[in-house]
């Protein structure tokens, strides 16, 4: 008998991600293995949809921005002086923190370079987008006590 997805079990999922117009957001199929049970490694609606299912289960979920990466926040766009950033700079590069501000753990992406000013965006690249996830469970396995304890120690678990 196959194991079903339940709290404190490892779940390996293949997924594809699409925007609201049906365009692929990422090329090809991706894989994630996560510990099921509210540890924050996958979005809550995905955990709910997979709970009680076994390897081979497939589903498609449409999630709104508030269920994934949140709404786009214009307040997370900053201008930084060009000289405060590395010499070799190009659009798409990411930095932890904005020069002159206290670190917040956020990755800031260079979205524009205009003369001596650089535009940094702290929003997730998929913020504000409704997304469709095509999911397939490929494996469910038991986690051992040490693995579960490690995840609980992170403080993310709802347990």
ZAVOVO-733385 format. One record per residue: residue number from 1; residue in three letters; x negated, y, z negated of N, C-alpha, C in turn. Coordinates in steps of 0.02 Angstrom, whole numbers. Each point is the difference from the previous one (the first is absolute). Example, Ala and Ser with C-alpha at 12.3 -4.5 7.8 and 13.67 -1.06 7.14 Angstrom:
ZAVOVO-733385
ATOM vogu pado   n.px   n.py   n.pz  ca.px  ca.py  ca.pz   c.px   c.py   c.pz
ATOM    1  ALA   -660   -284   -390     45     59      0    -45     60      0
ATOM    2  SER     18     53     36    -42     59     -3     39     55    -37
//
This chain:
ZAVOVO-733385
ATOM vogu pado   n.px   n.py   n.pz  ca.px  ca.py  ca.pz   c.px   c.py   c.pz
ATOM    1  UNK    -42    -60      0     42     60      0    -44     63      0
ATOM    2  UNK     17     48     41    -38     62      5     15     45    -60
ATOM    3  UNK    -52     36    -22     10     49    -52     40     59     28
ATOM    4  UNK     43     28    -42     36     60     19    -35     61    -31
ATOM    5  UNK     10     57     31    -27     62    -25     33     15    -68
ATOM    6  UNK    -42     10    -51     24     16    -67    -55     40    -35
ATOM    7  UNK     18     30    -56    -49     39    -38    -62    -41    -15
ATOM    8  UNK    -57     33      4    -65    -29    -16    -21    -56     47
ATOM    9  UNK     23      4     62    -24    -45     52    -31     42     55
ATOM   10  UNK    -54    -27     30    -31     33     57     44    -11     62
ATOM   11  UNK      8     53     38     40     -3     62    -43     28     56
ATOM   12  UNK     -7    -38     54    -35     24     59     53     12     54
ATOM   13  UNK     -1     60     27     50     22     49    -35     27     62
ATOM   14  UNK     23    -20     58    -19     33     62     53     53     14
ATOM   15  UNK    -22     59     22     49     52     14    -20     42     60
ATOM   16  UNK     51     30     29     -9     50     53     40     61    -22
ATOM   17  UNK    -24     59     18     29     62    -24     18     45     59
ATOM   18  UNK     62     26     -1     26     41     54     30     64    -28
ATOM   19  UNK     -1     54     41     33     62    -21     74     -5     19
ATOM   20  UNK     38     54    -13     72     -2     10     19     -5     74
ATOM   21  UNK    -46     16     46     15     -6     71    -20    -68     28
ATOM   22  UNK    -27    -43    -43    -19    -67     22    -72     -6     23
ATOM   23  UNK    -38     55     -4    -70     -2     20    -42    -32    -55
ATOM   24  UNK    -47    -43     20    -44    -31    -49    -44     53    -33
ATOM   25  UNK     -3      0    -65    -41     47    -38    -72    -24     -3
ATOM   26  UNK     -8    -65     -5    -66    -32     -1     -1    -52     56
ATOM   27  UNK    -58     -9     30     -6    -49     53     -3    -70    -29
ATOM   28  UNK     42    -44     25     -3    -70    -19     28    -15    -68
ATOM   29  UNK     -6    -63    -18     27    -25    -63    -53      9    -55
ATOM   30  UNK     23     18    -59    -44      8    -58     18    -52    -52
ATOM   31  UNK    -45     -9    -48     12    -48    -54    -14     33    -67
ATOM   32  UNK     42    -16    -49    -12     22    -68     15    -58    -46
ATOM   33  UNK    -42     -7    -51     14    -47    -54      8     41    -63
ATOM   34  UNK     55    -10    -35     14     39    -60     27    -45    -55
ATOM   35  UNK     -4     24    -62     28    -35    -57     70     27    -11
ATOM   36  UNK     50    -43      8     70     20     -4     20     14    -73
ATOM   37  UNK     39     53     -9     25     14    -67     -6     72    -23
ATOM   38  UNK      3     47     45     -1     70    -20    -68     29    -16
ATOM   39  UNK    -52    -28     30    -68     24    -13    -20     59     44
ATOM   40  UNK     44     20     46    -13     60     40    -40    -11     63
ATOM   41  UNK    -12    -62     20    -39    -13     60     41      3     64
ATOM   42  UNK     65     -8     -5     45      7     57     60     40    -23
ATOM   43  UNK     37     28     48     58     40    -17     54    -44    -32
ATOM   44  UNK     35     29    -49     51    -37    -37     53    -32     45
ATOM   45  UNK     26     34     52     50    -33     42    -27    -62     35
ATOM   46  UNK    -65     -1     15    -30    -59     30     -2    -57    -50
ATOM   47  UNK    -20     16    -62      0    -52    -52     70    -30     -9
ATOM   48  UNK     51     44     -2     69    -25     -9     20    -45     58
ATOM   49  UNK    -18     19     61     20    -39     59    -34    -68      2
ATOM   50  UNK    -60     -5    -27    -38    -63      4     13    -45    -60
ATOM   51  UNK     26     27    -55     11    -40    -60     45    -60     15
ATOM   52  UNK    -21    -58    -23     39    -61      8    -10    -35     67
ATOM   53  UNK    -40     30     44    -12    -29     66    -64    -41      0
ATOM   54  UNK    -11    -39     53    -59    -43      5    -36     14     65
ATOM   55  UNK    -58    -32      8    -39      7     62     44    -15     60
ATOM   56  UNK     -8     41     51     40     -8     61     57     50      4
ATOM   57  UNK     20     30    -57     54     49     -1    -21     62     38
ATOM   58  UNK     45     25     42    -12     62     38     57     48    -10
ATOM   59  UNK    -17     64     -3     51     51     -6    -26     66     28
ATOM   60  UNK     46     46     13    -17     66     23     34     50    -47
ATOM   61  UNK    -39     47    -26     26     50    -47    -11     70     27
ATOM   62  UNK     51     42     -6     -6     70     19     -2     40    -65
ATOM   63  UNK    -54     36    -12     -9     38    -62     -7     74     14
ATOM   64  UNK     34     39    -41     -3     73      4    -64     25    -34
ATOM   65  UNK    -20     62     15    -62     26    -30     -4     -5    -76
ATOM   66  UNK     57     12    -34     -2     -2    -73    -11    -71    -27
ATOM   67  UNK      7    -50     43    -13    -70    -20    -72    -21     16
ATOM   68  UNK    -36     42     36    -68    -19     22    -50     52    -24
ATOM   69  UNK    -20     45     45    -54     48    -15     25     69    -18
ATOM   70  UNK     66      7     -9     29     64    -20     10     48     58
ATOM   71  UNK     33     55    -16     10     52     50    -66     37     11
ATOM   72  UNK     -6     30     59    -59     41     15      3     62    -44
ATOM   73  UNK    -54     16    -35     -3     57    -45    -47     53     28
ATOM   74  UNK     27     55     27    -43     53     27    -47     29    -53
ATOM   75  UNK     17     -8    -64    -43     25    -54    -65    -39     -7
ATOM   76  UNK     -5    -56     36    -61    -40     -2    -46     13     59
ATOM   77  UNK     10     58     32    -44     21     54    -42     58    -26
ATOM   78  UNK    -65     -5      9    -46     51    -26    -48     24     54
ATOM   79  UNK    -21     62     -6    -54     27     41    -63     -2    -43
ATOM   80  UNK    -54    -25     29    -64     -2    -36    -53     34     44
ATOM   81  UNK    -46     36    -31    -54     29     38    -43    -54     33
ATOM   82  UNK    -16     10     63    -40    -49     38    -65    -18    -36
ATOM   83  UNK    -32     49    -30    -65    -11    -32      5    -43    -64
ATOM   84  UNK     60     -9    -26      8    -41    -61      5    -75     15
ATOM   85  UNK     -1    -17     64      8    -70     21    -63    -23     37
ATOM   86  UNK     -8    -65      8    -60    -26     34    -10     30     70
ATOM   87  UNK    -63      4     21    -17     30     64     34    -37     58
ATOM   88  UNK     -5    -66     -1     31    -40     54     73    -11    -20
ATOM   89  UNK     44     38     31     70     -1    -18     42     -8     63
ATOM   90  UNK     51    -42     -4     45     -8     57     70    -15    -26
ATOM   91  UNK     49     14     43     69    -14    -19      9    -75    -14
ATOM   92  UNK     40    -14    -51     12    -69    -20    -43    -23    -57
ATOM   93  UNK    -54     37    -16    -42    -19    -57     38     11    -65
ATOM   94  UNK    -15    -41    -50     33      6    -64    -49     16    -56
ATOM   95  UNK     24     36    -50    -41     19    -58     41    -10    -63
ATOM   96  UNK    -35    -20    -54     32     -4    -65     -3     70    -30
ATOM   97  UNK     57     31     -6      2     66    -30    -14     56     50
ATOM   98  UNK     22     60    -20    -10     60     40    -55     41    -34
ATOM   99  UNK    -49     25     38    -52     41    -31     30     58    -39
ATOM  100  UNK    -24      9    -62     24     55    -41     61    -17    -42
ATOM  101  UNK     27    -60      8     58    -21    -40    -19    -61    -41
ATOM  102  UNK     35     -9    -55    -12    -59    -42     20    -63     38
ATOM  103  UNK    -40    -52     -4     17    -63     35     67    -27    -24
ATOM  104  UNK     40    -25     47     65    -28    -18      8    -72     24
ATOM  105  UNK    -54    -29     25      4    -69     24     29     -7     69
ATOM  106  UNK     21     55     29     32      0     66    -54      3     54
ATOM  107  UNK     14    -33     56    -43      6     59     28     56     44
ATOM  108  UNK    -43     47     17     19     57     42    -29    -11     69
ATOM  109  UNK     42      6     51    -20    -13     69     -9     66     38
ATOM  110  UNK    -55      5     37    -12     59     43     49     -5     59
ATOM  111  UNK     44     50      5     48      0     56    -16     53     52
ATOM  112  UNK    -41     50    -18    -18     51     48    -63     36    -24
ATOM  113  UNK    -41     19     48    -60     40    -14      5     62     43
ATOM  114  UNK      7     58    -32      8     62     36    -52     50    -24
ATOM  115  UNK    -54      6     38    -53     46    -19    -31    -20    -66
ATOM  116  UNK      4     46    -50    -30    -14    -65     51    -26    -51
ATOM  117  UNK     58    -21     23     52    -27    -43     17    -72     22
ATOM  118  UNK     14    -42    -50     19    -69     13     67    -12    -33
ATOM  119  UNK     47    -31     36     64    -18    -28     -4    -71    -27
ATOM  120  UNK     16     -8    -65      0    -65    -33     71    -17    -21
ATOM  121  UNK     21    -61     14     68    -22    -15     -3    -58    -50
ATOM  122  UNK     32      9    -58      1    -51    -52     58    -47      3
ATOM  123  UNK     44      8     50     55    -46     10    -25    -65     28
ATOM  124  UNK     34    -55    -16    -15    -63     33     16      9     74
ATOM  125  UNK    -38    -30     45     14      9     72     71    -21     20
ATOM  126  UNK     33    -43    -38     68    -22     17     53     34    -43
ATOM  127  UNK    -19     51    -39     48     37    -41     52     32     46
ATOM  128  UNK     62     -2    -23     55     30     37     28    -43     56
ATOM  129  UNK    -27    -59     10     23    -43     54     43    -57    -26
ATOM  130  UNK     56    -12     34     39    -61    -12    -37    -56     36
ATOM  131  UNK     -6    -57    -32    -40    -55     26     39    -65      2
ATOM  132  UNK    -13    -40     51     28    -68      4    -57    -49     -8
ATOM  133  UNK      8    -45    -49    -49    -53    -13     28    -66     26
ATOM  134  UNK    -37    -34     42     16    -69     19    -46    -44    -41
ATOM  135  UNK     29    -43    -42    -38    -38    -49      9    -75     10
ATOM  136  UNK    -53    -37    -13      4    -73      0    -44    -26    -56
ATOM  137  UNK     30    -39    -45    -38    -31    -54    -39    -58     29
ATOM  138  UNK    -65      0    -11    -42    -55     26    -24    -47    -56
ATOM  139  UNK     -1     25    -62    -22    -44    -55     24     28    -67
ATOM  140  UNK     18    -45    -45     17     17    -69    -40    -48    -43
ATOM  141  UNK    -36     27    -50    -40    -43    -44      1     27    -71
ATOM  142  UNK    -15    -44    -47     -1     19    -70    -61     43    -15
ATOM  143  UNK      9     50    -43    -57     38    -26    -19    -30    -67
ATOM  144  UNK    -65      2    -15    -19    -27    -65      6     54    -54
ATOM  145  UNK     -6    -20    -63     10     46    -56    -48     58      2
ATOM  146  UNK    -62    -12     20    -50     55      3     19     52     52
ATOM  147  UNK     23    -23     58     21     47     53     59     42    -23
ATOM  148  UNK     48    -32    -32     59     36    -25    -21     51    -53
ATOM  149  UNK    -43    -21    -46    -23     45    -53    -37     61     29
ATOM  150  UNK    -40    -12     52    -36     55     32     49     50     30
ATOM  151  UNK     51    -23     35     49     45     29     39     38    -54
ATOM  152  UNK     18    -34    -53     37     33    -55    -43     53    -33
ATOM  153  UNK    -65    -12     -4    -46     47    -31     -6     65     40
ATOM  154  UNK     15     -4     64     -3     61     42     53     50    -21
ATOM  155  UNK     53    -24    -33     53     45    -23     53     14     51
ATOM  156  UNK     -2    -35     57     50     12     52     63    -42     -9
ATOM  157  UNK     -5    -55    -36     56    -47     -5     58     31    -38
ATOM  158  UNK     59    -17     22     61     24    -33     17    -45    -59
ATOM  159  UNK    -36    -55     -9     15    -48    -53    -14     28    -69
//
